[in-house]
């Protein structure tokens, strides 16, 4: 199941689990969602002090929050596409998938 990336995630959405976090990592790696959208999605969850996360989910959300940072003014992204794919592979390994 693909999350509705056009929906306002702040409205009525429950805390995402590892499946949804993996979907966002894969969507960025595949170019299905923008880095800006992934950053905003992750930030919404990561900055909610009332939520508790397992270590893997916290790690992945931390990567997604900031995934749109440029390396410099007008430059490429700080983390290139290969690195994003490596993060996705590591996430899947750590999940046992």
C-alpha beads as a LAMMPS data file, in Angstrom:
LAMMPS data file: protein, C-alpha beads

97 atoms
96 bonds

1 atom types
1 bond types

-500.0 500.0 xlo xhi
-500.0 500.0 ylo yhi
-500.0 500.0 zlo zhi

Masses

1 110.0

Atoms # bond

1 1 1 0.000 0.000 0.000
2 1 1 1.379 3.384 -0.991
3 1 1 0.799 6.310 1.373
4 1 1 -1.170 9.221 -0.053
5 1 1 1.658 11.733 -0.406
6 1 1 -0.764 14.471 -1.429
7 1 1 -2.698 14.226 1.856
8 1 1 -1.979 16.510 4.770
9 1 1 -0.077 14.122 7.020
10 1 1 -0.869 16.236 10.064
11 1 1 -4.590 15.468 9.737
12 1 1 -5.712 12.219 11.273
13 1 1 -2.691 10.135 10.343
14 1 1 -1.297 7.766 12.926
15 1 1 2.352 7.327 13.766
16 1 1 4.052 5.612 10.826
17 1 1 5.622 2.221 11.242
18 1 1 8.703 0.768 9.558
19 1 1 6.731 -0.139 6.402
20 1 1 5.718 3.468 5.760
21 1 1 9.182 4.789 6.584
22 1 1 10.673 2.274 4.153
23 1 1 8.164 3.388 1.510
24 1 1 9.374 7.000 1.839
25 1 1 13.038 6.011 1.601
26 1 1 12.290 3.919 -1.491
27 1 1 10.147 6.666 -3.024
28 1 1 13.004 9.161 -2.723
29 1 1 15.506 6.617 -4.059
30 1 1 13.219 5.884 -7.039
31 1 1 12.367 9.542 -7.674
32 1 1 8.637 9.035 -6.939
33 1 1 8.545 11.830 -4.355
34 1 1 10.598 14.958 -4.003
35 1 1 13.256 15.280 -1.373
36 1 1 11.431 18.324 -0.065
37 1 1 8.232 16.298 0.459
38 1 1 10.155 13.522 2.232
39 1 1 11.938 16.040 4.457
40 1 1 8.644 17.689 5.464
41 1 1 6.979 14.311 6.066
42 1 1 9.820 13.049 8.272
43 1 1 10.117 16.336 10.149
44 1 1 6.441 16.274 11.054
45 1 1 6.980 12.940 12.836
46 1 1 10.487 13.358 14.147
47 1 1 9.757 16.681 15.835
48 1 1 6.691 15.385 17.686
49 1 1 8.037 15.006 21.224
50 1 1 5.083 12.862 22.291
51 1 1 6.000 9.983 19.986
52 1 1 8.402 7.162 20.799
53 1 1 10.434 5.371 18.143
54 1 1 12.366 2.168 17.850
55 1 1 16.062 2.654 17.038
56 1 1 15.762 1.765 13.334
57 1 1 12.776 4.037 12.686
58 1 1 14.460 6.915 14.488
59 1 1 17.625 6.413 12.416
60 1 1 15.693 6.389 9.128
61 1 1 13.528 9.383 10.019
62 1 1 16.696 11.291 10.893
63 1 1 18.046 10.545 7.431
64 1 1 14.838 11.606 5.704
65 1 1 14.650 14.803 7.744
66 1 1 17.335 16.795 5.995
67 1 1 17.472 14.712 2.821
68 1 1 16.885 17.891 0.827
69 1 1 19.950 19.748 2.159
70 1 1 22.158 21.161 -0.588
71 1 1 25.926 20.636 -0.497
72 1 1 26.326 24.373 -1.040
73 1 1 24.604 27.341 -2.642
74 1 1 23.075 26.138 -5.887
75 1 1 24.973 22.870 -5.608
76 1 1 23.896 19.262 -5.654
77 1 1 22.373 17.579 -2.630
78 1 1 24.572 16.890 0.366
79 1 1 23.610 13.204 0.099
80 1 1 23.613 11.903 -3.478
81 1 1 21.277 9.314 -5.005
82 1 1 23.751 6.478 -4.428
83 1 1 23.894 7.278 -0.732
84 1 1 20.092 7.329 -0.489
85 1 1 19.980 3.886 -2.129
86 1 1 22.602 2.672 0.372
87 1 1 20.444 3.949 3.243
88 1 1 17.445 2.087 1.833
89 1 1 19.465 -1.121 1.500
90 1 1 20.770 -0.731 5.060
91 1 1 17.256 -0.105 6.373
92 1 1 16.040 -3.258 4.653
93 1 1 19.000 -5.296 5.959
94 1 1 18.376 -4.117 9.485
95 1 1 14.696 -4.979 9.156
96 1 1 15.654 -8.465 7.995
97 1 1 14.207 -7.994 4.513

Bonds

1 1 1 2
2 1 2 3
3 1 3 4
4 1 4 5
5 1 5 6
6 1 6 7
7 1 7 8
8 1 8 9
9 1 9 10
10 1 10 11
11 1 11 12
12 1 12 13
13 1 13 14
14 1 14 15
15 1 15 16
16 1 16 17
17 1 17 18
18 1 18 19
19 1 19 20
20 1 20 21
21 1 21 22
22 1 22 23
23 1 23 24
24 1 24 25
25 1 25 26
26 1 26 27
27 1 27 28
28 1 28 29
29 1 29 30
30 1 30 31
31 1 31 32
32 1 32 33
33 1 33 34
34 1 34 35
35 1 35 36
36 1 36 37
37 1 37 38
38 1 38 39
39 1 39 40
40 1 40 41
41 1 41 42
42 1 42 43
43 1 43 44
44 1 44 45
45 1 45 46
46 1 46 47
47 1 47 48
48 1 48 49
49 1 49 50
50 1 50 51
51 1 51 52
52 1 52 53
53 1 53 54
54 1 54 55
55 1 55 56
56 1 56 57
57 1 57 58
58 1 58 59
59 1 59 60
60 1 60 61
61 1 61 62
62 1 62 63
63 1 63 64
64 1 64 65
65 1 65 66
66 1 66 67
67 1 67 68
68 1 68 69
69 1 69 70
70 1 70 71
71 1 71 72
72 1 72 73
73 1 73 74
74 1 74 75
75 1 75 76
76 1 76 77
77 1 77 78
78 1 78 79
79 1 79 80
80 1 80 81
81 1 81 82
82 1 82 83
83 1 83 84
84 1 84 85
85 1 85 86
86 1 86 87
87 1 87 88
88 1 88 89
89 1 89 90
90 1 90 91
91 1 91 92
92 1 92 93
93 1 93 94
94 1 94 95
95 1 95 96
96 1 96 97
